[in-house]
């Protein structure tokens, strides 16, 4: 087991005219391999900014971010895109599936960017869809799937490249309560298989599935809680 994410004195400022908005103020976070962490905080607390930095969608104003031994804090957009595709699997509230593509085609996308040949990517995508319980829905397009099935496709797409971390942003935000529980149980299985999961949520009931909860307030870490009895 090693440290997958190491953030030290992370600062992110936004500049609107002559006004400086301090979105993150000297944040220190370490996340170990195979941890299951939830990031919480009220609107404006900095959790979306932190997610964008951890997901290599943005770079900090100052401070360092070491991802799997590589300092990514000052990389340009092209290098960040390479790191993202290799190291991070994203799962979004709105699923972000391509409507004209089948479930199988959506899941193969990260493998196309990674340069995997066609037969290997089809084999890997089929296997991953099978693992999330969608072996019988591979040829369906998103509009032919339920919300829960669409999120399972998104989970499969996030997993297919064997990333270092799974980064899930409000993954149950568009789902009913029963489907939300099903998806969170799937996250539990993924975690048991050895994946590192970072969950960004505003719902206490969803955060309770994580083993550690990092609470943000006004761009800083307010407190970190160890969840001794996570939901299953």
KAUR-V711281 format. One record per residue. N is the residue number from 1. PHI is phi in radians with two decimals (NA if undefined). OMEGA is omega in radians with two decimals (none if undefined). Layout:
n->N phi->PHI omega->OMEGA
n->N phi->PHI omega->OMEGA
This chain:
n->1 phi->NA omega->3.10
n->2 phi->-2.37 omega->3.10
n->3 phi->-1.43 omega->3.12
n->4 phi->-1.51 omega->-3.09
n->5 phi->-2.21 omega->3.07
n->6 phi->-2.32 omega->3.11
n->7 phi->-1.85 omega->3.13
n->8 phi->-2.25 omega->3.09
n->9 phi->0.87 omega->-3.07
n->10 phi->-1.29 omega->3.14
n->11 phi->-2.18 omega->3.01
n->12 phi->-2.37 omega->3.09
n->13 phi->-1.94 omega->2.99
n->14 phi->-2.04 omega->-3.07
n->15 phi->-2.02 omega->3.12
n->16 phi->-2.05 omega->-3.03
n->17 phi->1.11 omega->-3.14
n->18 phi->-1.64 omega->-3.09
n->19 phi->-1.68 omega->3.05
n->20 phi->-1.82 omega->3.08
n->21 phi->-1.78 omega->-3.13
n->22 phi->-1.57 omega->-3.08
n->23 phi->-1.33 omega->3.05
n->24 phi->-2.28 omega->-3.05
n->25 phi->-2.23 omega->3.05
n->26 phi->0.96 omega->-3.13
n->27 phi->-1.61 omega->3.04
n->28 phi->-2.02 omega->3.11
n->29 phi->-2.52 omega->2.98
n->30 phi->-2.14 omega->3.08
n->31 phi->-2.21 omega->-3.06
n->32 phi->-1.58 omega->3.07
n->33 phi->-0.99 omega->3.12
n->34 phi->1.16 omega->2.97
n->35 phi->-1.40 omega->3.07
n->36 phi->-2.24 omega->-2.97
n->37 phi->-2.11 omega->2.99
n->38 phi->-1.91 omega->3.04
n->39 phi->-1.92 omega->-3.08
n->40 phi->-2.23 omega->3.07
n->41 phi->2.84 omega->3.11
n->42 phi->-1.18 omega->3.08
n->43 phi->-0.97 omega->-3.13
n->44 phi->1.52 omega->-3.10
n->45 phi->-1.37 omega->-3.14
n->46 phi->1.90 omega->-3.06
n->47 phi->-1.21 omega->3.10
n->48 phi->-1.19 omega->3.09
n->49 phi->-1.10 omega->3.12
n->50 phi->-1.10 omega->3.11
n->51 phi->-1.07 omega->3.13
n->52 phi->-1.10 omega->3.12
n->53 phi->-1.25 omega->3.13
n->54 phi->-1.09 omega->-3.14
n->55 phi->-1.43 omega->-3.13
n->56 phi->1.00 omega->3.04
n->57 phi->-1.62 omega->-3.12
n->58 phi->-2.70 omega->3.11
n->59 phi->-2.06 omega->-3.11
n->60 phi->-1.29 omega->3.02
n->61 phi->-1.21 omega->3.05
n->62 phi->-2.75 omega->-3.07
n->63 phi->1.65 omega->-3.10
n->64 phi->-2.15 omega->3.06
n->65 phi->-2.31 omega->3.10
n->66 phi->-1.86 omega->-3.13
n->67 phi->-1.94 omega->3.12
n->68 phi->0.93 omega->3.08
n->69 phi->1.53 omega->-3.12
n->70 phi->-1.96 omega->3.09
n->71 phi->-1.36 omega->-3.07
n->72 phi->-1.82 omega->-2.95
n->73 phi->-1.16 omega->-3.11
n->74 phi->-2.13 omega->-3.13
n->75 phi->-1.30 omega->3.07
n->76 phi->-1.41 omega->-3.02
n->77 phi->-1.05 omega->-3.11
n->78 phi->-1.15 omega->3.12
n->79 phi->-1.17 omega->3.10
n->80 phi->-1.07 omega->3.13
n->81 phi->-1.09 omega->3.10
n->82 phi->-1.09 omega->-3.14
n->83 phi->-1.07 omega->3.13
n->84 phi->-0.96 omega->-3.06
n->85 phi->-1.15 omega->-3.08
n->86 phi->-1.49 omega->-2.92
n->87 phi->-1.84 omega->-2.95
n->88 phi->-2.25 omega->3.00
n->89 phi->-1.85 omega->-3.08
n->90 phi->-1.71 omega->3.00
n->91 phi->-2.28 omega->-3.03
n->92 phi->-1.98 omega->3.09
n->93 phi->-1.02 omega->-3.05
n->94 phi->-1.67 omega->3.06
n->95 phi->1.23 omega->3.12
n->96 phi->0.96 omega->3.07
n->97 phi->-1.59 omega->3.08
n->98 phi->-1.42 omega->-2.97
n->99 phi->-1.10 omega->-3.08
n->100 phi->-1.52 omega->-3.12
n->101 phi->-1.69 omega->3.03
n->102 phi->-1.23 omega->3.07
n->103 phi->-0.97 omega->-3.13
n->104 phi->-1.08 omega->-3.13
n->105 phi->-1.14 omega->3.09
n->106 phi->-1.08 omega->-3.10
n->107 phi->-1.26 omega->-3.14
n->108 phi->-1.31 omega->-3.01
n->109 phi->-0.94 omega->3.14
n->110 phi->-1.05 omega->-3.13
n->111 phi->-1.30 omega->3.05
n->112 phi->-1.11 omega->3.13
n->113 phi->-1.08 omega->-3.12
n->114 phi->-1.46 omega->3.08
n->115 phi->1.41 omega->3.12
n->116 phi->-1.36 omega->-3.10
n->117 phi->-1.20 omega->-2.93
n->118 phi->-1.05 omega->-3.08
n->119 phi->-1.12 omega->3.14
n->120 phi->-1.18 omega->-3.11
n->121 phi->-1.23 omega->3.09
n->122 phi->-1.14 omega->3.14
n->123 phi->-1.08 omega->-3.10
n->124 phi->-1.20 omega->-3.14
n->125 phi->-1.15 omega->3.11
n->126 phi->-1.09 omega->-3.14
n->127 phi->-1.08 omega->-3.11
n->128 phi->-1.21 omega->3.08
n->129 phi->-1.11 omega->3.08
n->130 phi->-1.08 omega->-3.11
n->131 phi->-1.13 omega->3.12
n->132 phi->-1.70 omega->3.03
n->133 phi->1.44 omega->-3.11
n->134 phi->-2.14 omega->-3.14
n->135 phi->-1.02 omega->-3.09
n->136 phi->-1.63 omega->-3.12
n->137 phi->-2.20 omega->-3.03
n->138 phi->-1.08 omega->-3.06
n->139 phi->-1.64 omega->3.13
n->140 phi->-1.52 omega->3.04
n->141 phi->-1.51 omega->-3.08
n->142 phi->-0.90 omega->-3.10
n->143 phi->-1.26 omega->3.09
n->144 phi->-1.75 omega->-3.10
n->145 phi->-2.05 omega->3.04
n->146 phi->-1.29 omega->3.12
n->147 phi->-1.02 omega->3.13
n->148 phi->-1.13 omega->3.11
n->149 phi->-1.17 omega->3.10
n->150 phi->-1.09 omega->3.13
n->151 phi->-1.19 omega->3.06
n->152 phi->-1.15 omega->3.05
n->153 phi->-1.08 omega->3.13
n->154 phi->-1.11 omega->3.09
n->155 phi->-1.13 omega->3.12
n->156 phi->-1.07 omega->3.12
n->157 phi->-1.10 omega->3.12
n->158 phi->-1.20 omega->-3.06
n->159 phi->-1.49 omega->-2.86
n->160 phi->-1.08 omega->-3.11
n->161 phi->-1.61 omega->-3.05
n->162 phi->0.91 omega->-3.08
n->163 phi->-1.26 omega->3.08
n->164 phi->-1.20 omega->-3.13
n->165 phi->-2.39 omega->2.97
n->166 phi->-1.80 omega->-3.11
n->167 phi->-1.97 omega->-3.05
n->168 phi->-1.98 omega->-3.11
n->169 phi->-1.80 omega->-3.13
n->170 phi->0.80 omega->-2.98
n->171 phi->-1.16 omega->3.13
n->172 phi->-1.94 omega->-3.03
n->173 phi->-1.05 omega->-3.13
n->174 phi->-1.87 omega->-3.06
n->175 phi->-2.04 omega->3.04
n->176 phi->-1.26 omega->-2.99
n->177 phi->-1.12 omega->-3.13
n->178 phi->-1.16 omega->3.13
n->179 phi->-1.15 omega->3.09
n->180 phi->-1.03 omega->3.12
n->181 phi->-1.08 omega->3.12
n->182 phi->-1.05 omega->-3.13
n->183 phi->-1.17 omega->3.14
n->184 phi->-1.19 omega->3.04
n->185 phi->-1.13 omega->3.08
n->186 phi->-1.10 omega->3.08
n->187 phi->-1.04 omega->3.10
n->188 phi->-1.07 omega->3.10
n->189 phi->-1.11 omega->-3.14
n->190 phi->-1.06 omega->3.12
n->191 phi->-1.13 omega->3.14
n->192 phi->-1.11 omega->3.12
n->193 phi->-1.37 omega->3.04
n->194 phi->1.92 omega->-3.12
n->195 phi->-1.40 omega->3.01
n->196 phi->-1.55 omega->-3.08
n->197 phi->-2.12 omega->3.01
n->198 phi->-2.09 omega->-3.03
n->199 phi->-1.99 omega->3.06
n->200 phi->-1.78 omega->-3.07
n->201 phi->-2.63 omega->3.00
n->202 phi->-1.89 omega->-3.09
n->203 phi->-1.72 omega->3.12
n->204 phi->-1.02 omega->-3.09
n->205 phi->-1.12 omega->3.11
n->206 phi->-1.39 omega->3.12
n->207 phi->-1.06 omega->-3.09
n->208 phi->-1.17 omega->3.06
n->209 phi->-1.37 omega->-3.12
n->210 phi->-1.38 omega->-3.13
n->211 phi->-1.60 omega->3.11
n->212 phi->-2.49 omega->-3.12
n->213 phi->-2.10 omega->3.09
n->214 phi->-1.77 omega->-3.11
n->215 phi->-1.80 omega->3.12
n->216 phi->-1.80 omega->3.05
n->217 phi->-2.64 omega->3.11
n->218 phi->0.90 omega->3.04
n->219 phi->1.37 omega->3.13
n->220 phi->-2.28 omega->3.05
n->221 phi->-1.31 omega->3.13
n->222 phi->-1.43 omega->3.06
n->223 phi->-2.87 omega->3.09
n->224 phi->-2.13 omega->-3.11
n->225 phi->-1.98 omega->2.99
n->226 phi->-1.62 omega->3.14
n->227 phi->-1.68 omega->-3.04
n->228 phi->-1.32 omega->3.14
n->229 phi->-2.24 omega->-3.13
n->230 phi->-1.12 omega->3.05
n->231 phi->-1.08 omega->3.13
n->232 phi->-1.88 omega->none
